[in-house]
Amino acid sequence: MSLSRPELQKMLDVVRATQPIEIDCDVCLMQVGEFAELNLVGKPIPEGLKAIEQHLSICDECREEYEMLCVALRK
Amino acid sequence: MVQERDNNEWIAALQADGPLREAALSDLRGMLLIGLKTALKSRSDFVDSLLDDFVQDSLVRILRSLDQFQNRSRFVTWATAIAIRVALTELRKRRWRDVSLETLVADTGFEPSAAETSPDRESQPIIEAMYRIIGSDLTEKQRTVLLAEIKGMAQEEIARQMGSSRNALYKLSHDARQRLKQGLEKAGFTAQEYAITIS
């Protein structure tokens, strides 16, 4: 069994989004609430939260958690 | 009836003793129950009977992390994010706990040009370069983490089976992605060139 096409695509996508300095999942967790609140009201993301945006683009698990947080906040 | 509190009042109440703390804990428990149920209800692996345990574990983690709250969002938003992490970590563990990392990696391997993947002509060179770099420039641990993540295995479970932590794993994965990116650039592929869609 080899990598499927979606898996190859995912590999290329995460490599392309990789940055020399990134935050880890715990740092993301502590700040993702602020990121979600700003996004939900349509406010621009400040420079200080760009690292969260980048982390969410490469970490499937944090992105899934962020999406669920948005679902909870919308209610 | 849930008492209205601002962020400072939440922290003060949860760090207090006696009835003030009990009331705050009870209110937070109720809010997390609603938040988690709303967030998780669309998942097929979630059942209501798990909710109380998720909320209890979340409260423990939230109380342990109070000094990390930076007051940059509503306190309840921050607490809900932690509760979602706790709940999803447990659901992912249940899903992946019987999957052997060793077998997953061994079964998959990094073999190019398998008939089932056979990328199109445009993406073939970059796919081949990617496989070559993964085989030659990454350590065995980096290959294992990268492959398991691409296959969607839960990070906590990868970490457990490797005797590591989720954050240590993230560093390993980051190093692997960086090496792969540098290798592709050295091989002449720009980021623009691998912004392709594999058809």
Interface residues (C-beta under 8 A of the other chain):
Chain A: M1 S2 L3 S4 R5 E7 L8 Q9 K10 M11 L12 V14 V15 R16 T18 P20 E22 D24 C25 D26 L29 M30 Q31 V32 G33 E34 A36 E37 I58 C59 D60 E61 E64 E65 M68 L69 V71 A72 L73 K75
Chain B: I34 G35 L36 T38 A39 L40 S42 S65 Q68 F69 Q70 R72 S73 R74 T77 W78 T80 A81 I82 I84 R85 L88 R92 D107 T108 G109 F110 E111 P112 A114 E116 T117 P119 S123 I126 I127 M130 L146 E149 I150 K151 G152 A154 Q155 R166 N167 Y170 K171 H174 R177 Q178 L180 K181 L184 A191 Y194 A195 I196 T197 I198 S199
